[in-house]
């Protein structure tokens, strides 16, 4: 062992001998506090999905991922904003809306049955063809997947700001849908292992 190494060990031993029990207790408390802070930042078994798109194929993908994640034991939260809100609509209400809100309501799907696909929609032919092909292959419909996800406990949150901007009333959405804002989304996303934007 070199002289410098021996000296360093001796200095370390002297320092440890001179630390008072009170100072040592303070260091331990500070370390415990730091460990608790780090543990709070560790991701949990959660998946957070932002559903921004309102096309049938993309909404379908979001719910397939959500149901699969729940089946694997993950806690799933879905945050629906802007066009993604159409995935939660069960009906269209026109009464009590301003002219721009009425126009927006008439130009967007009143339910998942009216959603088009993102490519090759051709005035709704594409979505009808996709639904037909899914049925032929015994793939669950998007409506069935939404019901399944609700039964499995997937948390579904509608963006309050987007709902207000687009003039969508709470009564137009499916039952048991929470309302929330960006803070609601971030509270889930910051604790999730996986965050997706669809």
HELIX and SHEET records of a PDB file:
HELIX    1   1 UNK A    3  UNK A   18  1                                  16    
HELIX    2   2 UNK A   21  UNK A   41  1                                  21    
HELIX    3   3 UNK A   56  UNK A   71  1                                  16    
HELIX    4   4 UNK A   82  UNK A   88  5                                   7    
HELIX    5   5 UNK A   99  UNK A  107  1                                   9    
HELIX    6   6 UNK A  112  UNK A  114  5                                   3    
HELIX    7   7 UNK A  125  UNK A  136  1                                  12    
HELIX    8   8 UNK A  142  UNK A  151  1                                  10    
HELIX    9   9 UNK A  160  UNK A  166  1                                   7    
HELIX   10  10 UNK A  170  UNK A  172  5                                   3    
HELIX   11  11 UNK A  182  UNK A  189  1                                   8    
SHEET    1   A 5 UNK A 178  UNK A 180  0                                        
SHEET    2   A 5 UNK A 155  UNK A 159  1                                        
SHEET    3   A 5 UNK A  75  UNK A  80  1                                        
SHEET    4   A 5 UNK A  44  UNK A  51  1                                        
SHEET    5   A 5 UNK A 192  UNK A 197  1                                        
END                                                                             
